[in-house]
């Protein structure tokens, strides 16, 4: 009974800490969804490949989105003519570098800006390396529709249709509807992740985790595996990661904080629904390798 109460306390504390940030995140996501168009982003995209990747890595600051909905947004951007490398850069960093996620990370780690800087910086570098590699490996857009390239080319040749903007009040209503739908969509993953983390802390001996964490490579791989299977919302995963501070090093924690929002069970399934299988495999492999290397570098620098 005492063990169950301990698990319940840990579980509820994680949920209560994370819920305000999830609510704020889905409201902002709903506002962006209703008031900012992908067409506008495509219009300001740099032509240079490297600059386009840099822009994609930075776009999440102004165009935040949870990883639960980032794949459909990225597909829409690509269909509007955004280069593949810029779209992938945005998809990988959008759920991490946006202000809501960074602020929740700041709170979860006891107002420590160092963790925020590590998470944002590592995510930026990983996304930049992966997106540039993708640009070299996939010169043709790897969407599942075989004629996607022709559709995009035809769309770019046609004059842009005038945008029929709805009145503000109905669009505010759509913001709330989008926020409600996203909240219930991501909420179940938050609850599941918090439950798994609470069970691990309650029932798995600390000595077992410490033995895994003694090897930097294994520790990072374990935390990346946890991030993938928990499939947490990026607005709440920092609270789960912070609960492992006494067990894993900052290098392993950075692997959890970066890998999870980029690749997890939810968005892997969505990726497979939108992109060709070979592309998804290569993307996951690139993110895994670069995140692992980045976490080892962080572990070495931070100690």
ABEGO torsion letter per residue (X at the ends): XAAAAAAAAAAAAAAAAAAAAAAAAAAAAAAAAAABBAAAAAAABBABAAAAAAAAAAAAAABBBBAAAAAAAAAAAAAAGBBAAAAAAAAAAAAAABAAAAAAAAAAAGGBAAAAAAAAAAAAAAAAAAAAAAAAABABBABABAAAAAAAAAAAABBBBBBBBBBAAAAAAAAAAAAAAAAAAAAAAAAAAAAAAAAAAAABBAAAAAAAAABAAAAAAAAAAAAAAAGBBAAAAAAAAAAAAAABBAAAAAAAAAAAAABBAAAAAAAAAABBAAAAAAAAAAAAAAAAAAAAAAAAAAX
